[in-house]
Amino acid sequence: LDNSKPVIGMSRLHNDIKISGRTTREMVSKGVDLGSALRDSSNNFGGQGGGHDIAAGAMIPFESKDNFLHLVNEMVEYQLSND
């Protein structure tokens, strides 16, 4: 795995997607906060999420998967560029 990027795992649960994210302490020291990114992204799609800077989770509607991933990616890029 590329440890310069967070890892996001997904599992379909009927009409929802359960998401689990992990990153490294090095990424956290550079500004990544997965709890914030997953919480804010999931809220945009009627889901819920949160957790810690290094480990977090979320639940979103299945049909929002691609848009959710795009938004999480943008949020992590923003966190890294504004540290």
Long-range contacts (C-beta under 8 A, 24 or more apart in sequence): 3-27, 5-76, 6-32, 6-34, 6-76, 8-69, 8-72, 10-65, 12-62, 13-59, 15-61, 15-62, 16-47, 16-59, 16-60, 16-61, 16-62, 17-59, 17-60, 17-61, 17-62, 17-64, 17-65, 17-68, 18-57, 18-58, 18-59, 19-49, 19-57, 19-58, 19-59, 19-60, 19-68, 20-55, 20-56, 20-57, 21-51, 21-55, 21-56, 21-57, 21-58, 21-72, 22-54, 22-55, 23-53, 23-54, 23-55, 24-54, 25-54, 28-53, 28-54, 30-80, 30-83, 31-79, 31-80, 31-82, 31-83, 32-76, 32-79, 32-80, 33-79, 34-76, 36-75, 36-79, 37-72, 37-75, 37-76, 37-79, 38-72, 40-75, 41-68, 41-71, 41-72, 41-75, 42-68, 44-68, 44-71
